[in-house]
Amino acid sequence: MEYMKAFVVGGLICVVGQILLDRVKLTNGVIMVTFLIAGAVLTAIGLYQPLVEFAGAGATVPISGFGYALAKGAMDEVAASGIMGAFTGGIKATAAGITAAIVFGYLAAMFSNPKSKS
């Protein structure tokens, strides 16, 4: 049942993103940043944590989950070490994911043969 919850919640987040892509005149980057900020804001007001507890990876894997990780890391670090934690907590919480994205992106670039679309 956990897989079904993750699939449905993650799918619904992606459906919202696809509807935004199809219906509004925003670029992909603007939509991604909107999702990231929405995840951070929903975390700050306490609405994203229950979704994470319910759906697990369905809520943490999309880009809104990255905003959740940034905000949660900052809030936890502020509680542990004071106001300076607002600056370091998000980076500490997401460092492993960012590093993995850079390393695997680099490896993919080394072993692929990209071609122009035209």
MDAnalysis code that builds the backbone (N, CA, C; Angstrom):
import MDAnalysis as mda
import numpy as np

u = mda.Universe.empty(354, n_residues=118, atom_resindex=np.repeat(np.arange(118), 3), trajectory=True)
u.add_TopologyAttr("name", ["N", "CA", "C"] * 118)
u.add_TopologyAttr("resid", np.arange(1, 119))
u.add_TopologyAttr("resname", ["MET", "GLU", "TYR", "MET", "LYS", "ALA", "PHE", "VAL", "VAL", "GLY", "GLY", "LEU", "ILE", "CYS", "VAL", "VAL", "GLY", "GLN", "ILE", "LEU", "LEU", "ASP", "ARG", "VAL", "LYS", "LEU", "THR", "ASN", "GLY", "VAL", "ILE", "MET", "VAL", "THR", "PHE", "LEU", "ILE", "ALA", "GLY", "ALA", "VAL", "LEU", "THR", "ALA", "ILE", "GLY", "LEU", "TYR", "GLN", "PRO", "LEU", "VAL", "GLU", "PHE", "ALA", "GLY", "ALA", "GLY", "ALA", "THR", "VAL", "PRO", "ILE", "SER", "GLY", "PHE", "GLY", "TYR", "ALA", "LEU", "ALA", "LYS", "GLY", "ALA", "MET", "ASP", "GLU", "VAL", "ALA", "ALA", "SER", "GLY", "ILE", "MET", "GLY", "ALA", "PHE", "THR", "GLY", "GLY", "ILE", "LYS", "ALA", "THR", "ALA", "ALA", "GLY", "ILE", "THR", "ALA", "ALA", "ILE", "VAL", "PHE", "GLY", "TYR", "LEU", "ALA", "ALA", "MET", "PHE", "SER", "ASN", "PRO", "LYS", "SER", "LYS", "SER"])
u.atoms.positions = np.array([
    [0.816, -1.199, 0.000],
    [0.000, 0.000, 0.000],
    [0.863, 1.269, 0.000],
    [2.076, 1.182, 0.597],
    [2.966, 2.345, 0.595],
    [3.315, 2.770, -0.825],
    [3.542, 1.797, -1.698],
    [3.880, 2.115, -3.083],
    [2.719, 2.817, -3.780],
    [1.515, 2.385, -3.484],
    [0.338, 2.990, -4.111],
    [0.180, 4.445, -3.655],
    [0.372, 4.690, -2.348],
    [0.273, 6.066, -1.846],
    [1.344, 6.949, -2.482],
    [2.563, 6.441, -2.564],
    [3.653, 7.216, -3.170],
    [3.356, 7.497, -4.642],
    [2.846, 6.491, -5.338],
    [2.536, 6.644, -6.758],
    [1.442, 7.685, -6.971],
    [0.391, 7.629, -6.173],
    [-0.735, 8.550, -6.346],
    [-0.327, 9.977, -6.008],
    [0.331, 10.181, -4.875],
    [0.715, 11.535, -4.475],
    [1.755, 12.113, -5.431],
    [2.793, 11.345, -5.749],
    [3.790, 11.817, -6.707],
    [3.172, 12.085, -8.066],
    [2.255, 11.224, -8.473],
    [1.566, 11.420, -9.746],
    [0.722, 12.675, -9.755],
    [0.043, 12.950, -8.653],
    [-0.775, 14.156, -8.581],
    [0.082, 15.421, -8.628],
    [1.230, 15.378, -7.976],
    [2.145, 16.529, -8.047],
    [2.592, 16.739, -9.495],
    [2.902, 15.657, -10.185],
    [3.314, 15.763, -11.587],
    [2.172, 16.211, -12.492],
    [0.946, 15.793, -12.186],
    [-0.216, 16.225, -12.965],
    [-0.394, 17.735, -12.846],
    [-0.239, 18.259, -11.634],
    [-0.336, 19.712, -11.444],
    [0.732, 20.417, -12.279],
    [1.947, 19.887, -12.260],
    [3.017, 20.472, -13.071],
    [2.707, 20.430, -14.554],
    [2.161, 19.310, -15.028],
    [1.824, 19.193, -16.451],
    [0.705, 20.139, -16.841],
    [-0.282, 20.292, -15.966],
    [-1.364, 21.244, -16.243],
    [-0.809, 22.662, -16.332],
    [0.097, 23.008, -15.425],
    [0.719, 24.337, -15.496],
    [1.492, 24.517, -16.796],
    [2.216, 23.485, -17.211],
    [2.956, 23.575, -18.477],
    [2.027, 23.795, -19.660],
    [0.878, 23.112, -19.651],
    [-0.041, 23.178, -20.785],
    [-0.907, 24.433, -20.807],
    [-1.257, 24.947, -19.634],
    [-2.273, 25.996, -19.551],
    [-1.733, 27.413, -19.360],
    [-0.573, 27.560, -18.758],
    [-0.064, 28.914, -18.500],
    [1.185, 29.159, -19.331],
    [1.482, 30.398, -19.523],
    [2.629, 30.778, -20.346],
    [3.862, 31.026, -19.482],
    [4.216, 30.053, -18.654],
    [5.406, 30.142, -17.838],
    [6.452, 29.175, -18.378],
    [7.702, 29.508, -18.190],
    [8.762, 28.612, -18.633],
    [8.902, 27.449, -17.654],
    [9.572, 26.401, -18.102],
    [9.791, 25.234, -17.248],
    [10.528, 25.616, -15.975],
    [11.514, 26.492, -16.094],
    [12.281, 26.918, -14.930],
    [11.435, 27.644, -13.905],
    [10.548, 28.503, -14.361],
    [9.679, 29.235, -13.443],
    [8.754, 28.267, -12.709],
    [8.236, 27.280, -13.413],
    [7.360, 26.294, -12.786],
    [8.135, 25.464, -11.764],
    [9.365, 25.084, -12.090],
    [10.178, 24.311, -11.143],
    [10.472, 25.121, -9.880],
    [10.831, 26.384, -10.042],
    [11.112, 27.231, -8.888],
    [9.839, 27.435, -8.064],
    [8.701, 27.553, -8.727],
    [7.430, 27.685, -8.015],
    [7.161, 26.454, -7.158],
    [7.390, 25.267, -7.709],
    [7.208, 24.034, -6.939],
    [8.190, 23.972, -5.765],
    [9.426, 24.363, -5.989],
    [10.426, 24.351, -4.924],
    [10.020, 25.289, -3.796],
    [9.615, 26.503, -4.131],
    [9.197, 27.468, -3.119],
    [7.923, 26.991, -2.422],
    [7.012, 26.391, -3.174],
    [5.787, 25.869, -2.560],
    [6.113, 24.788, -1.537],
    [7.060, 23.911, -1.846],
    [7.470, 22.888, -0.888],
    [8.060, 23.494, 0.362],
    [8.873, 24.533, 0.214],
    [9.480, 25.187, 1.367],
    [8.430, 25.920, 2.204],
    [7.529, 26.628, 1.558],
    [6.499, 27.374, 2.284],
    [5.543, 26.418, 2.995],
    [5.124, 25.351, 2.310],
    [4.235, 24.371, 2.939],
    [4.912, 23.686, 4.125],
    [6.215, 23.510, 4.053],
    [6.956, 22.954, 5.184],
    [6.967, 23.946, 6.340],
    [7.206, 25.211, 6.034],
    [7.284, 26.237, 7.081],
    [5.967, 26.388, 7.834],
    [4.847, 26.207, 7.153],
    [3.555, 26.350, 7.838],
    [3.013, 25.006, 8.335],
    [3.804, 23.939, 8.157],
    [3.447, 22.656, 8.742],
    [2.533, 21.770, 7.924],
    [2.349, 22.053, 6.647],
    [1.449, 21.252, 5.826],
    [2.148, 20.159, 5.012],
    [3.437, 20.292, 4.765],
    [4.120, 19.309, 3.911],
    [4.560, 18.072, 4.690],
    [4.887, 18.216, 5.974],
    [5.330, 17.072, 6.779],
    [4.279, 15.963, 6.839],
    [2.980, 16.270, 7.063],
    [1.989, 15.192, 7.047],
    [1.901, 14.491, 5.679],
    [2.109, 15.239, 4.607],
    [2.104, 14.637, 3.275],
    [3.290, 13.685, 3.111],
    [4.452, 14.072, 3.633],
    [5.638, 13.208, 3.584],
    [5.407, 11.944, 4.407],
    [4.810, 12.097, 5.575],
    [4.535, 10.932, 6.412],
    [3.533, 9.992, 5.750],
    [2.584, 10.538, 5.001],
    [1.585, 9.727, 4.320],
    [2.148, 9.057, 3.072],
    [2.840, 9.830, 2.234],
    [3.225, 9.335, 0.909],
    [4.688, 8.959, 0.781],
    [5.538, 9.313, 1.715],
    [6.953, 8.957, 1.642],
    [7.612, 9.547, 0.407],
    [8.176, 8.670, -0.423],
    [8.915, 9.114, -1.601],
    [8.030, 9.835, -2.613],
    [6.742, 9.599, -2.592],
    [5.845, 10.308, -3.496],
    [5.835, 11.801, -3.245],
    [6.178, 12.198, -2.035],
    [6.221, 13.620, -1.698],
    [7.639, 14.166, -1.637],
    [8.638, 13.299, -1.439],
    [10.007, 13.805, -1.290],
    [10.811, 13.772, -2.587],
    [10.427, 12.962, -3.541],
    [11.200, 12.855, -4.788],
    [10.954, 14.021, -5.747],
    [9.727, 14.516, -5.924],
    [9.547, 15.671, -6.822],
    [10.298, 16.903, -6.318],
    [10.395, 17.908, -7.150],
    [11.167, 19.111, -6.805],
    [10.600, 19.810, -5.576],
    [9.319, 19.660, -5.306],
    [8.757, 20.242, -4.082],
    [9.357, 19.570, -2.845],
    [9.775, 18.325, -2.978],
    [10.450, 17.630, -1.888],
    [11.822, 18.223, -1.597],
    [12.463, 18.785, -2.601],
    [13.737, 19.464, -2.380],
    [13.519, 20.727, -1.567],
    [12.448, 21.460, -1.866],
    [12.101, 22.630, -1.061],
    [11.789, 22.227, 0.369],
    [11.109, 21.092, 0.532],
    [10.835, 20.553, 1.864],
    [12.135, 20.265, 2.602],
    [13.093, 19.625, 1.940],
    [14.366, 19.278, 2.577],
    [15.150, 20.533, 2.972],
    [15.145, 21.540, 2.112],
    [15.830, 22.793, 2.430],
    [15.218, 23.459, 3.663],
    [13.901, 23.575, 3.668],
    [13.231, 24.254, 4.779],
    [13.350, 23.460, 6.072],
    [13.171, 22.152, 5.993],
    [13.257, 21.322, 7.198],
    [14.670, 21.357, 7.771],
    [15.676, 21.284, 6.903],
    [17.052, 21.366, 7.367],
    [17.353, 22.688, 8.041],
    [16.858, 23.767, 7.458],
    [17.081, 25.089, 8.052],
    [16.366, 25.210, 9.393],
    [15.142, 24.729, 9.478],
    [14.395, 24.825, 10.740],
    [15.036, 23.970, 11.827],
    [15.476, 22.777, 11.475],
    [16.139, 21.912, 12.455],
    [17.446, 22.518, 12.950],
    [18.209, 23.101, 12.034],
    [19.493, 23.689, 12.409],
    [19.302, 24.958, 13.239],
    [18.263, 25.729, 12.970],
    [17.976, 26.902, 13.794],
    [17.645, 26.462, 15.218],
    [16.888, 25.378, 15.338],
    [16.550, 24.870, 16.668],
    [17.797, 24.379, 17.410],
    [18.765, 23.840, 16.669],
    [19.971, 23.284, 17.295],
    [21.044, 24.327, 17.574],
    [21.256, 25.271, 16.649],
    [22.400, 26.172, 16.818],
    [22.074, 27.652, 16.678],
    [20.824, 28.002, 16.650],
    [20.466, 29.414, 16.604],
    [20.277, 29.940, 15.193],
    [20.239, 31.244, 15.080],
    [19.888, 31.914, 13.820],
    [20.854, 31.598, 12.680],
    [22.108, 31.327, 12.985],
    [23.057, 30.984, 11.908],
    [22.668, 29.676, 11.217],
    [21.893, 28.853, 11.885],
    [21.421, 27.614, 11.288],
    [20.511, 27.838, 10.091],
    [19.901, 29.019, 10.027],
    [19.060, 29.338, 8.869],
    [19.885, 29.387, 7.590],
    [21.161, 29.720, 7.732],
    [22.036, 29.818, 6.560],
    [22.715, 28.495, 6.226],
    [22.951, 27.654, 7.232],
    [23.702, 26.415, 7.000],
    [22.848, 25.168, 6.965],
    [21.682, 25.196, 7.580],
    [20.866, 23.991, 7.714],
    [20.397, 23.403, 6.399],
    [19.918, 24.243, 5.495],
    [19.431, 23.751, 4.203],
    [20.536, 23.111, 3.380],
    [21.713, 23.704, 3.444],
    [22.839, 23.159, 2.680],
    [23.290, 21.834, 3.274],
    [23.346, 21.746, 4.604],
    [23.717, 20.479, 5.239],
    [22.711, 19.382, 4.917],
    [21.430, 19.734, 4.908],
    [20.384, 18.740, 4.695],
    [20.349, 18.217, 3.260],
    [20.784, 19.020, 2.311],
    [20.674, 18.618, 0.902],
    [22.019, 18.334, 0.239],
    [23.097, 18.385, 0.993],
    [24.433, 18.228, 0.404],
    [24.611, 16.891, -0.301],
    [24.142, 15.808, 0.289],
    [24.328, 14.489, -0.329],
    [23.579, 14.395, -1.658],
    [22.357, 14.904, -1.707],
    [21.585, 14.860, -2.949],
    [22.186, 15.715, -4.044],
    [22.661, 16.900, -3.684],
    [23.287, 17.788, -4.667],
    [24.571, 17.160, -5.198],
    [25.364, 16.577, -4.301],
    [26.604, 15.920, -4.722],
    [26.319, 14.756, -5.650],
    [25.327, 13.957, -5.329],
    [24.969, 12.821, -6.186],
    [24.534, 13.297, -7.567],
    [23.745, 14.375, -7.623],
    [23.298, 14.894, -8.914],
    [24.477, 15.363, -9.760],
    [25.435, 16.021, -9.136],
    [26.614, 16.496, -9.876],
    [27.451, 15.334, -10.368],
    [27.727, 14.367, -9.490],
    [28.578, 13.229, -9.863],
    [27.926, 12.390, -10.958],
    [26.660, 12.040, -10.783],
    [26.013, 11.202, -11.789],
    [25.766, 11.951, -13.092],
    [25.515, 13.263, -13.003],
    [25.401, 14.061, -14.219],
    [26.716, 14.101, -14.984],
    [27.813, 14.226, -14.259],
    [29.136, 14.222, -14.881],
    [29.427, 12.873, -15.532],
    [29.126, 11.782, -14.821],
    [29.342, 10.443, -15.382],
    [28.486, 10.211, -16.625],
    [27.244, 10.656, -16.588],
    [26.371, 10.505, -17.755],
    [26.921, 11.290, -18.943],
    [27.459, 12.482, -18.676],
    [28.029, 13.291, -19.748],
    [29.278, 12.638, -20.330],
    [30.050, 11.959, -19.487],
    [31.268, 11.312, -19.973],
    [30.961, 10.113, -20.873],
    [29.913, 9.380, -20.572],
    [29.644, 8.124, -21.281],
    [28.524, 8.232, -22.295],
    [28.025, 9.428, -22.559],
    [26.975, 9.571, -23.559],
    [27.528, 10.293, -24.785],
    [26.778, 10.206, -25.843],
    [27.154, 10.843, -27.098],
    [26.008, 11.773, -27.531],
    [25.943, 12.979, -26.934],
    [24.807, 13.862, -27.222],
    [24.835, 14.355, -28.668],
    [23.652, 14.526, -29.202],
    [23.494, 15.028, -30.568],
    [22.535, 16.200, -30.560],
    [22.702, 17.080, -31.505],
    [21.822, 18.228, -31.647],
    [20.443, 17.773, -32.119],
    [19.397, 18.510, -31.727],
    [18.042, 18.156, -32.135],
    [17.818, 18.415, -33.624],
    [18.549, 19.327, -34.210],
    [18.310, 19.649, -35.625],
    [19.180, 18.875, -36.558],
])
